[in-house]
Amino acid sequence: MSENGLTSGDFTEEQEPFSLFASWLKDAEASEINDPNAVALATVDENGLPNVRMVLLKGFDTGGFVFYTNFESQKGTEILGQKKAAMCFHWKSLRRQVRLRGEVEVVTSEEADAYYRTRPIGSRIGAWASKQSRPLEGRFALEKAVAEYTARYAIGDIPRPPHWSGFRIKPLTIEFWHDRKFRLHDRIEFRRDHAEGDWSKVRMYP
């Protein structure tokens, strides 16, 4: 067993990446102080210039990794334009990292509606009030918009904005990295040729 409680068998015997990711995320939920589902999301604009920011993973299965956002935001427009993205999870308490990249699809309306209903009322109002990624003339303008939408939806359900939904990254590669002494880290990469293909597994030099 390694210094981080991970046996080489746990790391190398997995033949598909999703169950291994589930195990690592469960460990992170027990050890990370804040937001074990936080992940750096990388996109690229129409000029090929990359962008990266933190988002929260809201679900995953063998179909891919899901997060939600304003489609009119910078990341939303970049993903809709390129239909590709990458993610990097880093769990400092575990000295582990997971990187993935692949094609992106929009989640179904049913999925987006179901998740939207689980959000706090303030967050649902915020999805309407915030013109995400666009210039804000002052904090008062945002507070005014929040007040206006709070009054508009004071009674009854708060519908999901048409510009707010989710993306699913369907990875073509997923790499698991585990810190080892003297920077001789473990790196295992799962690869496939297309989003519905079979996985192959390769050990990488650190």
N, C-alpha and C positions, 0 to 999 in steps of 0.2 A: 504494500500500500504506500502511496506517495505521501508527502508532507501535507497535502490538502485532502487526504481521505479518499482519493480516487484510485482504484486499482487499475492496472494496465488492461485487465480483462474488460472492465466497465467501459473503457475508452475505445478499445480496438475491436471488440467482438460485435458491436452493433453493425447491422447490415443496412439500416436506413436511418436517416438523421432525425426524424421527427420525435421518436421515442427518446432518443438521447437528449434532444433539446428539452423535452418535457421534464426529464429528470434533472437537468441542469437548472431549469427555471424554478423547479420546486426547491432545490437547494438554495437558490438565490432568494426566494421568498422567505426562507428561514434565517438568512444571514445578512441581507442587505438592510440598511437602516431606512432608506427611502426608495420607493418606486423601483422594485426589482424588474418591472416590465419597461423601464425607460430604455430607449434605444436611439442611437444616432441614425438619422435617415439622410441618405445622400441622393440628390437628384442632379439633373443637368439642364441648363437652359437651351434656348434655340441657337445660341452661339457656341455651345459646347463648354460653357463655363460651369464648373460644379458648384453646388450649394450643399451645406450640411447643417442639420439642426436636430434637437432632441424631440422625440414624440413618445407617446405611450402605446405599446402593443396592447390591443384589446381582444385579441383572440388568435389562435392558430390551430391548424389541423393539417392533414396531408394535402389539403388544397392550397395552403399558403399561410402567410402572416398578415394580419389585418390591423389597420389603424384608421382613424377617422379625422376628417379635416374639412375646412372650407375650400371648396373647389376653385374659388376665385382668388385664393391666396397664392403666394409665390410657389410653394411646393405643389399646390393643386394644379396650377396651370402648367408647371414644368412636367409633372407626371402625365397629365392629359396629353401634352404635346409629344412626349418621348415614349411613354408607356414602358419605361424601364426605371429601376431604382435599386438601391442597395441599403443594407442595414448593418450596424455593428453594435452588439451587446457587449458591455464590459462590466463584469462583476468583480470589483476590486477586493471585496472580502474573501472571495474564493480564488482569486488570481486566475480567472477564466475569461475567455472571450469567444464570441460566436459572430462570424461574419457571413452574410448571405447576399446574393444579388440575383436579379432575374427580371422577368416580365411582370407587368402590372395590369390588373383588371379592376373594374369598379364592382363593388359588392352589390347584391340585389337590393331593391328598395325595401323588401321585407326585412333583410338583415339590418339595414341602416335604421329603419323605423324602430325595430326591436331594441337596438342599442340606444338610440336617442331617448327612448322612453325611460331608460334606466338612469339617465343623467340627472343631477340635481336641477331644480327649477332655474336657479341662477345661471347654470351653464347652458340650459336650453335658451334662455333669454339672451345670453351672451352670443350664441350662435347667430341670432338675428341682428344684434346690435353692432357687432364688430365687422368692419370692412377690412378683414385681415390682410396684412402686408401692404396696405395703402397708407399714404401720409395722413397723420392725425393732427389737426390744427391745435388741439389742446385737450387736456384730460376732461374738461367740462363737456366737450362735444360727445365723448364716449358716454359719460354719465347721463347726459341728456337723452341719448339714443336708448340706453338701458331703461330709463324712466318711461320713455314713450312706449317701448315694447312691453314693459311690465304692465302698463295701463291697458294696452291693447289686448293682452292675454291674461287679464286679471281673473277672468271667469272661464272655466272649461279647459280643454286640452291645449297644449302649446304644440302646434304642428312642427314637423321638421322642415327647416328652410330648404328650398329646392336646390340651393347651391352648397348644401352641407351633406356629405355622405362619406363613404369609406372606400379605401383601396385595399386590394389583396395582392401582395407580392408573391408570385409563384416562382420559387427559387430554382435556378439552374445549378448553382453551387452553394454549398453550406460548409463552412470551415469551423472546426472546433479547435481552440487553442488553450493549452493548459501550461501554466508556468512551471518550470523545473529549475533546479539549481544550475548555476553557471551559464544561464541563458540558453541551456540545451532543452528548449521547450518541446512539448508534444504538439504536433499539428496534424490533424486528420481532415481531409477534404472529401466531401461527397459531391459527385458530379453526375449530371445527366444532360442529354442532348436537347431535350425539349421538356415542357412542363409536365407531361404525362409519362415521361420515360422512366426506365429503370435506373437505379442509382449504382454508380461504381464508387469505390473508395480508394483513396491514395494517401499514403503517409508522406508528409512534406518535411524537407529540412527546416529547422527553426530559423 
